[in-house]
Amino acid sequence: PAAPLVAQEAGHPRFHARGAQHAGLAELHQHRALRMAREAHERGELVMAGASGDPVDSALFVFHADSPDVAERFVASDPYVQQGLVLTWRIQPWNVVIGGKA
């Protein structure tokens, strides 16, 4: 995917990564993926993340970073991506309209 332009909102750049999950062996990689997300959150890079759909078929991750590189590195090391369970994703600037520092 092409890298987005850096967008800033009150000096707090954010990017979001959205991926579509392929049905299959997702549960085998869940623990590693959750650990990776928790570590990114503890470092202050990952603001929030969650899955959507019923059954789950996609996820959204919001990063706090000066460039899309943080989100790109996260996606590249994501076990779902590495194992071919997430086949497509997109990294784009996230412009906060309501929600303060979230």
KOLGU-4560 file (N, C-alpha, C; in nm, 3 decimals, padded with zeros to 5 digits):
<recs>
<n_xx: 00.082 n_yy: -00.119 n_zz: 00.000 ca_xx: 00.000 ca_yy: 00.000 ca_zz: 00.000 c_xx: 00.086 c_yy: 00.126 c_zz: 00.000 mol: A seq: 1 type: PRO>
<n_xx: 00.038 n_yy: 00.230 n_zz: -00.062 ca_xx: 00.112 ca_yy: 00.355 ca_zz: -00.068 c_xx: 00.108 c_yy: 00.424 c_zz: 00.067 mol: A seq: 2 type: ALA>
<n_xx: 00.218 n_yy: 00.491 n_zz: 00.102 ca_xx: 00.226 ca_yy: 00.564 ca_zz: 00.228 c_xx: 00.142 c_yy: 00.691 c_zz: 00.221 mol: A seq: 3 type: ALA>
<n_xx: 00.072 n_yy: 00.724 n_zz: 00.327 ca_xx: -00.011 ca_yy: 00.844 ca_zz: 00.328 c_xx: 00.073 c_yy: 00.968 c_zz: 00.355 mol: A seq: 4 type: PRO>
<n_xx: 00.017 n_yy: 01.082 n_zz: 00.331 ca_xx: 00.077 ca_yy: 01.206 ca_zz: 00.374 c_xx: 00.059 c_yy: 01.220 c_zz: 00.524 mol: A seq: 5 type: LEU>
<n_xx: 00.151 n_yy: 01.286 n_zz: 00.588 ca_xx: 00.139 ca_yy: 01.306 ca_zz: 00.732 c_xx: 00.031 c_yy: 01.411 c_zz: 00.758 mol: A seq: 6 type: VAL>
<n_xx: -00.063 n_yy: 01.378 n_zz: 00.842 ca_xx: -00.169 ca_yy: 01.471 ca_zz: 00.881 c_xx: -00.150 c_yy: 01.504 c_zz: 01.028 mol: A seq: 7 type: ALA>
<n_xx: -00.170 n_yy: 01.628 n_zz: 01.065 ca_xx: -00.157 ca_yy: 01.666 ca_zz: 01.204 c_xx: -00.283 c_yy: 01.734 c_zz: 01.251 mol: A seq: 8 type: GLN>
<n_xx: -00.318 n_yy: 01.708 n_zz: 01.375 ca_xx: -00.432 ca_yy: 01.771 ca_zz: 01.439 c_xx: -00.382 c_yy: 01.825 c_zz: 01.571 mol: A seq: 9 type: GLU>
<n_xx: -00.372 n_yy: 01.955 n_zz: 01.581 ca_xx: -00.322 ca_yy: 02.020 ca_zz: 01.703 c_xx: -00.188 c_yy: 01.962 c_zz: 01.745 mol: A seq: 10 type: ALA>
<n_xx: -00.101 n_yy: 01.935 n_zz: 01.648 ca_xx: 00.032 ca_yy: 01.886 ca_zz: 01.679 c_xx: 00.039 c_yy: 01.741 c_zz: 01.720 mol: A seq: 11 type: GLY>
<n_xx: -00.068 n_yy: 01.667 n_zz: 01.705 ca_xx: -00.071 ca_yy: 01.525 ca_zz: 01.744 c_xx: -00.101 c_yy: 01.439 c_zz: 01.622 mol: A seq: 12 type: HIS>
<n_xx: 00.002 n_yy: 01.403 n_zz: 01.544 ca_xx: -00.025 ca_yy: 01.322 ca_zz: 01.426 c_xx: -00.073 c_yy: 01.182 c_zz: 01.464 mol: A seq: 13 type: PRO>
<n_xx: -00.166 n_yy: 01.131 n_zz: 01.388 ca_xx: -00.217 ca_yy: 00.996 ca_zz: 01.410 c_xx: -00.237 c_yy: 00.929 c_zz: 01.275 mol: A seq: 14 type: ARG>
<n_xx: -00.222 n_yy: 00.799 n_zz: 01.276 ca_xx: -00.244 ca_yy: 00.719 ca_zz: 01.157 c_xx: -00.329 c_yy: 00.600 c_zz: 01.197 mol: A seq: 15 type: PHE>
<n_xx: -00.408 n_yy: 00.551 n_zz: 01.103 ca_xx: -00.482 ca_yy: 00.430 ca_zz: 01.134 c_xx: -00.450 c_yy: 00.326 c_zz: 01.028 mol: A seq: 16 type: HIS>
<n_xx: -00.449 n_yy: 00.202 n_zz: 01.072 ca_xx: -00.430 ca_yy: 00.088 ca_zz: 00.983 c_xx: -00.556 c_yy: 00.005 c_zz: 00.991 mol: A seq: 17 type: ALA>
<n_xx: -00.612 n_yy: -00.027 n_zz: 00.878 ca_xx: -00.732 ca_yy: -00.110 ca_zz: 00.874 c_xx: -00.700 c_yy: -00.231 c_zz: 00.788 mol: A seq: 18 type: ARG>
<n_xx: -00.734 n_yy: -00.348 n_zz: 00.838 ca_xx: -00.707 ca_yy: -00.471 ca_zz: 00.764 c_xx: -00.829 c_yy: -00.558 c_zz: 00.754 mol: A seq: 19 type: GLY>
<n_xx: -00.837 n_yy: -00.631 n_zz: 00.645 ca_xx: -00.945 ca_yy: -00.728 ca_zz: 00.625 c_xx: -00.888 c_yy: -00.866 c_zz: 00.652 mol: A seq: 20 type: ALA>
<n_xx: -00.951 n_yy: -00.938 n_zz: 00.741 ca_xx: -00.900 ca_yy: -01.067 ca_zz: 00.785 c_xx: -00.958 c_yy: -01.181 c_zz: 00.702 mol: A seq: 21 type: GLN>
<n_xx: -00.872 n_yy: -01.269 n_zz: 00.661 ca_xx: -00.912 ca_yy: -01.389 ca_zz: 00.589 c_xx: -00.961 c_yy: -01.492 c_zz: 00.691 mol: A seq: 22 type: HIS>
<n_xx: -01.070 n_yy: -01.555 n_zz: 00.665 ca_xx: -01.120 ca_yy: -01.659 ca_zz: 00.755 c_xx: -01.018 c_yy: -01.772 c_zz: 00.760 mol: A seq: 23 type: ALA>
<n_xx: -01.001 n_yy: -01.830 n_zz: 00.874 ca_xx: -00.908 ca_yy: -01.941 ca_zz: 00.883 c_xx: -00.847 c_yy: -01.955 c_zz: 01.019 mol: A seq: 24 type: GLY>
<n_xx: -00.716 n_yy: -01.961 n_zz: 01.026 ca_xx: -00.644 ca_yy: -01.998 ca_zz: 01.146 c_xx: -00.610 c_yy: -01.880 c_zz: 01.236 mol: A seq: 25 type: LEU>
<n_xx: -00.693 n_yy: -01.780 n_zz: 01.239 ca_xx: -00.664 ca_yy: -01.657 ca_zz: 01.314 c_xx: -00.637 c_yy: -01.684 c_zz: 01.461 mol: A seq: 26 type: ALA>
<n_xx: -00.712 n_yy: -01.774 n_zz: 01.522 ca_xx: -00.697 ca_yy: -01.797 ca_zz: 01.666 c_xx: -00.559 c_yy: -01.848 c_zz: 01.702 mol: A seq: 27 type: GLU>
<n_xx: -00.488 n_yy: -01.912 n_zz: 01.610 ca_xx: -00.353 ca_yy: -01.961 ca_zz: 01.638 c_xx: -00.254 c_yy: -01.848 c_zz: 01.663 mol: A seq: 28 type: LEU>
<n_xx: -00.281 n_yy: -01.730 n_zz: 01.609 ca_xx: -00.189 ca_yy: -01.618 ca_zz: 01.619 c_xx: -00.239 c_yy: -01.510 c_zz: 01.715 mol: A seq: 29 type: HIS>
<n_xx: -00.352 n_yy: -01.531 n_zz: 01.777 ca_xx: -00.415 ca_yy: -01.429 ca_zz: 01.860 c_xx: -00.327 c_yy: -01.386 c_zz: 01.976 mol: A seq: 30 type: GLN>
<n_xx: -00.264 n_yy: -01.478 n_zz: 02.048 ca_xx: -00.185 ca_yy: -01.442 ca_zz: 02.165 c_xx: -00.066 c_yy: -01.355 c_zz: 02.126 mol: A seq: 31 type: HIS>
<n_xx: 00.004 n_yy: -01.392 n_zz: 02.020 ca_xx: 00.119 ca_yy: -01.313 ca_zz: 01.976 c_xx: 00.075 c_yy: -01.174 c_zz: 01.930 mol: A seq: 32 type: ARG>
<n_xx: -00.036 n_yy: -01.167 n_zz: 01.858 ca_xx: -00.086 ca_yy: -01.039 ca_zz: 01.809 c_xx: -00.129 c_yy: -00.949 c_zz: 01.924 mol: A seq: 33 type: ALA>
<n_xx: -00.196 n_yy: -01.004 n_zz: 02.024 ca_xx: -00.237 ca_yy: -00.925 ca_zz: 02.139 c_xx: -00.117 c_yy: -00.875 c_zz: 02.219 mol: A seq: 34 type: LEU>
<n_xx: -00.016 n_yy: -00.959 n_zz: 02.234 ca_xx: 00.105 ca_yy: -00.918 ca_zz: 02.305 c_xx: 00.173 c_yy: -00.803 c_zz: 02.230 mol: A seq: 35 type: ARG>
<n_xx: 00.182 n_yy: -00.815 n_zz: 02.099 ca_xx: 00.242 ca_yy: -00.711 ca_zz: 02.018 c_xx: 00.165 c_yy: -00.579 c_zz: 02.031 mol: A seq: 36 type: MET>
<n_xx: 00.032 n_yy: -00.586 n_zz: 02.029 ca_xx: -00.051 ca_yy: -00.466 ca_zz: 02.043 c_xx: -00.035 c_yy: -00.404 c_zz: 02.181 mol: A seq: 37 type: ALA>
<n_xx: -00.032 n_yy: -00.487 n_zz: 02.285 ca_xx: -00.015 ca_yy: -00.434 ca_zz: 02.421 c_xx: 00.121 c_yy: -00.363 c_zz: 02.435 mol: A seq: 38 type: ARG>
<n_xx: 00.224 n_yy: -00.421 n_zz: 02.378 ca_xx: 00.357 ca_yy: -00.360 ca_zz: 02.385 c_xx: 00.360 c_yy: -00.225 c_zz: 02.311 mol: A seq: 39 type: GLU>
<n_xx: 00.296 n_yy: -00.218 n_zz: 02.195 ca_xx: 00.289 ca_yy: -00.091 ca_zz: 02.120 c_xx: 00.209 c_yy: 00.013 c_zz: 02.198 mol: A seq: 40 type: ALA>
<n_xx: 00.105 n_yy: -00.031 n_zz: 02.267 ca_xx: 00.024 ca_yy: 00.060 ca_zz: 02.350 c_xx: 00.107 c_yy: 00.111 c_zz: 02.468 mol: A seq: 41 type: HIS>
<n_xx: 00.183 n_yy: 00.023 n_zz: 02.533 ca_xx: 00.266 ca_yy: 00.063 ca_zz: 02.646 c_xx: 00.375 c_yy: 00.162 c_zz: 02.604 mol: A seq: 42 type: GLU>
<n_xx: 00.424 n_yy: 00.150 n_zz: 02.481 ca_xx: 00.525 ca_yy: 00.245 ca_zz: 02.429 c_xx: 00.462 c_yy: 00.378 c_zz: 02.389 mol: A seq: 43 type: ARG>
<n_xx: 00.328 n_yy: 00.385 n_zz: 02.388 ca_xx: 00.260 ca_yy: 00.507 ca_zz: 02.350 c_xx: 00.238 c_yy: 00.521 c_zz: 02.200 mol: A seq: 44 type: GLY>
<n_xx: 00.267 n_yy: 00.418 n_zz: 02.123 ca_xx: 00.249 ca_yy: 00.422 ca_zz: 01.978 c_xx: 00.106 c_yy: 00.389 c_zz: 01.937 mol: A seq: 45 type: GLU>
<n_xx: 00.048 n_yy: 00.289 n_zz: 02.000 ca_xx: -00.087 ca_yy: 00.245 ca_zz: 01.966 c_xx: -00.185 c_yy: 00.308 c_zz: 02.063 mol: A seq: 46 type: LEU>
<n_xx: -00.275 n_yy: 00.391 n_zz: 02.010 ca_xx: -00.373 ca_yy: 00.460 ca_zz: 02.093 c_xx: -00.488 c_yy: 00.368 c_zz: 02.127 mol: A seq: 47 type: VAL>
<n_xx: -00.541 n_yy: 00.301 n_zz: 02.025 ca_xx: -00.652 ca_yy: 00.209 ca_zz: 02.045 c_xx: -00.658 c_yy: 00.111 c_zz: 01.928 mol: A seq: 48 type: MET>
<n_xx: -00.722 n_yy: -00.002 n_zz: 01.952 ca_xx: -00.736 ca_yy: -00.103 ca_zz: 01.847 c_xx: -00.860 c_yy: -00.185 c_zz: 01.876 mol: A seq: 49 type: ALA>
<n_xx: -00.918 n_yy: -00.239 n_zz: 01.772 ca_xx: -01.034 ca_yy: -00.325 ca_zz: 01.792 c_xx: -01.071 c_yy: -00.397 c_zz: 01.664 mol: A seq: 50 type: GLY>
<n_xx: -01.147 n_yy: -00.503 n_zz: 01.681 ca_xx: -01.195 ca_yy: -00.582 ca_zz: 01.569 c_xx: -01.340 c_yy: -00.546 c_zz: 01.541 mol: A seq: 51 type: ALA>
<n_xx: -01.382 n_yy: -00.564 n_zz: 01.416 ca_xx: -01.522 ca_yy: -00.535 ca_zz: 01.382 c_xx: -01.581 c_yy: -00.647 c_zz: 01.298 mol: A seq: 52 type: SER>
<n_xx: -01.712 n_yy: -00.653 n_zz: 01.303 ca_xx: -01.785 ca_yy: -00.756 ca_zz: 01.230 c_xx: -01.832 c_yy: -00.867 c_zz: 01.321 mol: A seq: 53 type: GLY>
<n_xx: -01.933 n_yy: -00.937 n_zz: 01.277 ca_xx: -01.985 ca_yy: -01.051 ca_zz: 01.351 c_xx: -02.030 c_yy: -01.156 c_zz: 01.251 mol: A seq: 54 type: ASP>
<n_xx: -01.940 n_yy: -01.249 n_zz: 01.218 ca_xx: -01.810 ca_yy: -01.274 ca_zz: 01.277 c_xx: -01.707 c_yy: -01.166 c_zz: 01.237 mol: A seq: 55 type: PRO>
<n_xx: -01.600 n_yy: -01.160 n_zz: 01.315 ca_xx: -01.495 ca_yy: -01.061 ca_zz: 01.292 c_xx: -01.435 c_yy: -01.080 c_zz: 01.153 mol: A seq: 56 type: VAL>
<n_xx: -01.429 n_yy: -00.969 n_zz: 01.079 ca_xx: -01.367 ca_yy: -00.976 ca_zz: 00.947 c_xx: -01.271 c_yy: -00.860 c_zz: 00.919 mol: A seq: 57 type: ASP>
<n_xx: -01.253 n_yy: -00.771 n_zz: 01.019 ca_xx: -01.158 ca_yy: -00.662 ca_zz: 01.001 c_xx: -01.120 c_yy: -00.605 c_zz: 01.137 mol: A seq: 58 type: SER>
<n_xx: -01.020 n_yy: -00.517 n_zz: 01.135 ca_xx: -00.974 ca_yy: -00.453 ca_zz: 01.258 c_xx: -00.926 c_yy: -00.313 c_zz: 01.225 mol: A seq: 59 type: ALA>
<n_xx: -00.925 n_yy: -00.227 n_zz: 01.327 ca_xx: -00.879 ca_yy: -00.090 ca_zz: 01.312 c_xx: -00.781 c_yy: -00.062 c_zz: 01.425 mol: A seq: 60 type: LEU>
<n_xx: -00.664 n_yy: -00.009 n_zz: 01.390 ca_xx: -00.560 ca_yy: 00.028 ca_zz: 01.486 c_xx: -00.531 c_yy: 00.176 c_zz: 01.466 mol: A seq: 61 type: PHE>
<n_xx: -00.532 n_yy: 00.254 n_zz: 01.573 ca_xx: -00.501 ca_yy: 00.396 ca_zz: 01.567 c_xx: -00.369 c_yy: 00.419 c_zz: 01.638 mol: A seq: 62 type: VAL>
<n_xx: -00.273 n_yy: 00.477 n_zz: 01.565 ca_xx: -00.138 ca_yy: 00.501 ca_zz: 01.615 c_xx: -00.114 c_yy: 00.649 c_zz: 01.638 mol: A seq: 63 type: PHE>
<n_xx: -00.033 n_yy: 00.681 n_zz: 01.738 ca_xx: 00.013 ca_yy: 00.817 ca_zz: 01.761 c_xx: 00.160 c_yy: 00.817 c_zz: 01.718 mol: A seq: 64 type: HIS>
<n_xx: 00.190 n_yy: 00.888 n_zz: 01.608 ca_xx: 00.325 ca_yy: 00.886 ca_zz: 01.553 c_xx: 00.348 c_yy: 01.007 c_zz: 01.465 mol: A seq: 65 type: ALA>
<n_xx: 00.475 n_yy: 01.040 n_zz: 01.445 ca_xx: 00.511 ca_yy: 01.153 ca_zz: 01.360 c_xx: 00.509 c_yy: 01.118 c_zz: 01.212 mol: A seq: 66 type: ASP>
<n_xx: 00.507 n_yy: 00.991 n_zz: 01.180 ca_xx: 00.505 ca_yy: 00.947 ca_zz: 01.040 c_xx: 00.433 c_yy: 00.813 c_zz: 01.033 mol: A seq: 67 type: SER>
<n_xx: 00.400 n_yy: 00.768 n_zz: 00.913 ca_xx: 00.333 ca_yy: 00.638 ca_zz: 00.900 c_xx: 00.426 c_yy: 00.520 c_zz: 00.927 mol: A seq: 68 type: PRO>
<n_xx: 00.555 n_yy: 00.545 n_zz: 00.948 ca_xx: 00.650 ca_yy: 00.435 ca_zz: 00.968 c_xx: 00.614 c_yy: 00.344 c_zz: 01.084 mol: A seq: 69 type: ASP>
<n_xx: 00.564 n_yy: 00.400 n_zz: 01.192 ca_xx: 00.527 ca_yy: 00.320 ca_zz: 01.309 c_xx: 00.418 c_yy: 00.219 c_zz: 01.272 mol: A seq: 70 type: VAL>
<n_xx: 00.315 n_yy: 00.266 n_zz: 01.204 ca_xx: 00.206 ca_yy: 00.177 ca_zz: 01.162 c_xx: 00.257 c_yy: 00.076 c_zz: 01.059 mol: A seq: 71 type: ALA>
<n_xx: 00.343 n_yy: 00.119 n_zz: 00.969 ca_xx: 00.396 ca_yy: 00.027 ca_zz: 00.867 c_xx: 00.478 c_yy: -00.084 c_zz: 00.930 mol: A seq: 72 type: GLU>
<n_xx: 00.562 n_yy: -00.050 n_zz: 01.029 ca_xx: 00.641 ca_yy: -00.153 ca_zz: 01.098 c_xx: 00.551 c_yy: -00.249 c_zz: 01.175 mol: A seq: 73 type: ARG>
<n_xx: 00.446 n_yy: -00.195 n_zz: 01.239 ca_xx: 00.352 ca_yy: -00.279 ca_zz: 01.312 c_xx: 00.287 c_yy: -00.379 c_zz: 01.217 mol: A seq: 74 type: PHE>
<n_xx: 00.237 n_yy: -00.331 n_zz: 01.105 ca_xx: 00.170 ca_yy: -00.419 ca_zz: 01.008 c_xx: 00.268 c_yy: -00.524 c_zz: 00.956 mol: A seq: 75 type: VAL>
<n_xx: 00.390 n_yy: -00.483 n_zz: 00.925 ca_xx: 00.489 ca_yy: -00.577 ca_zz: 00.869 c_xx: 00.522 c_yy: -00.690 c_zz: 00.967 mol: A seq: 76 type: ALA>
<n_xx: 00.516 n_yy: -00.662 n_zz: 01.098 ca_xx: 00.549 ca_yy: -00.765 ca_zz: 01.197 c_xx: 00.427 c_yy: -00.835 c_zz: 01.254 mol: A seq: 77 type: SER>
<n_xx: 00.308 n_yy: -00.795 n_zz: 01.213 ca_xx: 00.184 ca_yy: -00.857 ca_zz: 01.262 c_xx: 00.177 c_yy: -01.003 c_zz: 01.218 mol: A seq: 78 type: ASP>
<n_xx: 00.156 n_yy: -01.095 n_zz: 01.313 ca_xx: 00.151 ca_yy: -01.237 ca_zz: 01.276 c_xx: 00.038 c_yy: -01.270 c_zz: 01.179 mol: A seq: 79 type: PRO>
<n_xx: -00.072 n_yy: -01.196 n_zz: 01.185 ca_xx: -00.181 ca_yy: -01.222 ca_zz: 01.091 c_xx: -00.137 c_yy: -01.188 c_zz: 00.948 mol: A seq: 80 type: TYR>
<n_xx: -00.062 n_yy: -01.082 n_zz: 00.933 ca_xx: -00.011 ca_yy: -01.043 ca_zz: 00.801 c_xx: 00.097 c_yy: -01.143 c_zz: 00.757 mol: A seq: 81 type: VAL>
<n_xx: 00.189 n_yy: -01.174 n_zz: 00.846 ca_xx: 00.299 ca_yy: -01.265 ca_zz: 00.812 c_xx: 00.250 c_yy: -01.403 c_zz: 00.770 mol: A seq: 82 type: GLN>
<n_xx: 00.140 n_yy: -01.448 n_zz: 00.829 ca_xx: 00.088 ca_yy: -01.582 ca_zz: 00.797 c_xx: -00.016 c_yy: -01.580 c_zz: 00.685 mol: A seq: 83 type: GLN>
<n_xx: -00.039 n_yy: -01.464 n_zz: 00.626 ca_xx: -00.131 ca_yy: -01.455 ca_zz: 00.514 c_xx: -00.277 c_yy: -01.455 c_zz: 00.552 mol: A seq: 84 type: GLY>
<n_xx: -00.308 n_yy: -01.428 n_zz: 00.680 ca_xx: -00.448 ca_yy: -01.425 ca_zz: 00.724 c_xx: -00.510 c_yy: -01.288 c_zz: 00.700 mol: A seq: 85 type: LEU>
<n_xx: -00.428 n_yy: -01.184 n_zz: 00.701 ca_xx: -00.473 ca_yy: -01.051 ca_zz: 00.660 c_xx: -00.414 c_yy: -01.029 c_zz: 00.522 mol: A seq: 86 type: VAL>
<n_xx: -00.501 n_yy: -01.020 n_zz: 00.424 ca_xx: -00.457 ca_yy: -01.012 ca_zz: 00.285 c_xx: -00.447 c_yy: -00.869 c_zz: 00.234 mol: A seq: 87 type: LEU>
<n_xx: -00.523 n_yy: -00.779 n_zz: 00.292 ca_xx: -00.521 ca_yy: -00.640 ca_zz: 00.249 c_xx: -00.522 c_yy: -00.549 c_zz: 00.371 mol: A seq: 88 type: THR>
<n_xx: -00.460 n_yy: -00.434 n_zz: 00.358 ca_xx: -00.463 ca_yy: -00.333 ca_zz: 00.463 c_xx: -00.435 c_yy: -00.199 c_zz: 00.400 mol: A seq: 89 type: TRP>
<n_xx: -00.463 n_yy: -00.096 n_zz: 00.478 ca_xx: -00.445 ca_yy: 00.041 ca_zz: 00.432 c_xx: -00.402 c_yy: 00.125 c_zz: 00.551 mol: A seq: 90 type: ARG>
<n_xx: -00.301 n_yy: 00.207 n_zz: 00.532 ca_xx: -00.255 ca_yy: 00.299 ca_zz: 00.636 c_xx: -00.284 c_yy: 00.440 c_zz: 00.589 mol: A seq: 91 type: ILE>
<n_xx: -00.358 n_yy: 00.513 n_zz: 00.671 ca_xx: -00.401 ca_yy: 00.648 ca_zz: 00.634 c_xx: -00.392 c_yy: 00.741 c_zz: 00.753 mol: A seq: 92 type: GLN>
<n_xx: -00.383 n_yy: 00.871 n_zz: 00.727 ca_xx: -00.388 ca_yy: 00.967 ca_zz: 00.839 c_xx: -00.525 c_yy: 00.958 c_zz: 00.907 mol: A seq: 93 type: PRO>
<n_xx: -00.524 n_yy: 00.980 n_zz: 01.037 ca_xx: -00.647 ca_yy: 00.980 ca_zz: 01.117 c_xx: -00.661 c_yy: 01.121 c_zz: 01.174 mol: A seq: 94 type: TRP>
<n_xx: -00.767 n_yy: 01.188 n_zz: 01.141 ca_xx: -00.791 ca_yy: 01.324 ca_zz: 01.187 c_xx: -00.899 c_yy: 01.321 c_zz: 01.294 mol: A seq: 95 type: ASN>
<n_xx: -00.859 n_yy: 01.349 n_zz: 01.418 ca_xx: -00.954 ca_yy: 01.349 ca_zz: 01.530 c_xx: -01.046 c_yy: 01.470 c_zz: 01.517 mol: A seq: 96 type: VAL>
<n_xx: -01.174 n_yy: 01.446 n_zz: 01.523 ca_xx: -01.274 ca_yy: 01.554 ca_zz: 01.519 c_xx: -01.333 c_yy: 01.572 c_zz: 01.659 mol: A seq: 97 type: VAL>
<n_xx: -01.365 n_yy: 01.463 n_zz: 01.723 ca_xx: -01.422 ca_yy: 01.464 ca_zz: 01.858 c_xx: -01.351 c_yy: 01.354 c_zz: 01.938 mol: A seq: 98 type: ILE>
<n_xx: -01.319 n_yy: 01.382 n_zz: 02.060 ca_xx: -01.261 ca_yy: 01.277 ca_zz: 02.143 c_xx: -01.133 c_yy: 01.319 c_zz: 02.212 mol: A seq: 99 type: GLY>
<n_xx: -01.097 n_yy: 01.443 n_zz: 02.204 ca_xx: -00.980 ca_yy: 01.491 ca_zz: 02.277 c_xx: -00.853 c_yy: 01.425 c_zz: 02.234 mol: A seq: 100 type: GLY>
<n_xx: -00.783 n_yy: 01.367 n_zz: 02.330 ca_xx: -00.652 ca_yy: 01.309 ca_zz: 02.305 c_xx: -00.659 c_yy: 01.163 c_zz: 02.262 mol: A seq: 101 type: LYS>
<n_xx: -00.777 n_yy: 01.110 n_zz: 02.242 ca_xx: -00.794 ca_yy: 00.969 ca_zz: 02.205 c_xx: -00.736 c_yy: 00.941 c_zz: 02.069 mol: A seq: 102 type: ALA>
</recs>
